Amino acid sequence: MRTIITVIGKDAVGITAKVSAVCANRNANIVDITQSVLQDVFVMVMLTEIQDLNCSFKEFKEDFCRLSQETGLDMRVMHEDVFDSMHRI
């Protein structure tokens, strides 16, 4: 099982580190990552494997919800099945 994590917002030092730390703490493996800064806007898409999570998927998403509120960044975690279904139409 995999997830797609997106992060968008004002660029700042440590964004990738904070997102990676949540993944590491929850035992989610980062498979691929792409990021860019468009003027002062940080944009990142991360693909993670979650079959070895040490928590529920709901708790994993809630971690990112809290981090989103703390940082003021828009962070979304989408299960790969949902992502695939959205793009089959």
C-alpha positions in Angstrom: 0.0 0.0 0.0 1.2 3.5 -0.8 0.2 7.1 -0.2 0.7 10.3 -2.1 1.6 13.2 0.2 1.4 16.8 -1.1 2.7 19.9 0.6 2.1 23.4 -0.7 2.8 26.8 0.9 5.3 29.6 1.7 8.8 28.3 1.5 10.8 27.9 4.7 13.8 26.1 6.0 13.1 22.5 7.2 9.8 21.6 5.5 11.2 18.4 3.9 12.8 17.5 7.2 9.5 17.9 9.1 7.5 15.8 6.6 10.3 13.2 6.5 10.3 13.0 10.3 6.6 12.2 10.5 7.2 9.4 8.0 10.1 8.0 9.9 8.3 8.2 13.2 5.4 6.2 11.8 7.6 3.8 9.8 6.4 5.0 6.4 9.1 4.4 3.7 9.7 7.3 1.3 9.9 5.8 -2.2 10.0 8.9 -4.3 10.0 12.7 -3.7 9.9 15.7 -5.9 10.0 19.3 -4.7 10.3 22.7 -6.2 10.2 26.3 -5.1 8.2 28.5 -7.5 9.2 32.0 -6.5 8.5 31.8 -2.8 6.0 28.9 -2.9 7.2 25.5 -1.8 5.6 22.5 -3.7 6.4 18.9 -2.8 4.9 15.5 -3.8 6.0 12.4 -2.0 5.2 8.8 -2.6 5.4 6.5 0.5 4.9 2.8 1.2 2.8 2.3 4.3 2.4 -1.4 4.7 4.7 -1.3 7.8 3.0 1.7 9.6 3.1 1.5 13.3 -0.2 3.2 13.6 -3.5 3.3 11.7 -3.8 5.2 8.4 -6.2 7.6 10.1 -3.5 8.4 12.8 -0.9 8.9 10.0 -3.2 11.4 8.3 -3.9 13.2 11.6 -0.1 13.6 12.1 0.0 15.6 8.9 -3.1 17.5 9.8 -1.4 18.7 13.0 1.8 19.5 11.2 -0.2 21.4 8.5 -1.8 23.5 11.3 1.6 24.1 13.0 3.4 25.2 9.8 0.5 26.9 7.9 1.2 24.7 4.9 -1.4 22.8 3.0 -0.6 19.1 3.5 -2.7 16.3 2.2 -2.3 12.5 2.4 -4.1 10.4 -0.1 -4.2 6.6 -0.2 -3.0 5.4 -3.6 -6.3 3.6 -4.3 -8.2 6.8 -4.0 -5.7 8.6 -6.2 -5.8 5.9 -8.9 -9.7 5.9 -8.8 -9.8 9.7 -9.3 -7.6 9.5 -12.4 -9.4 6.6 -14.1 -12.4 8.7 -15.1 
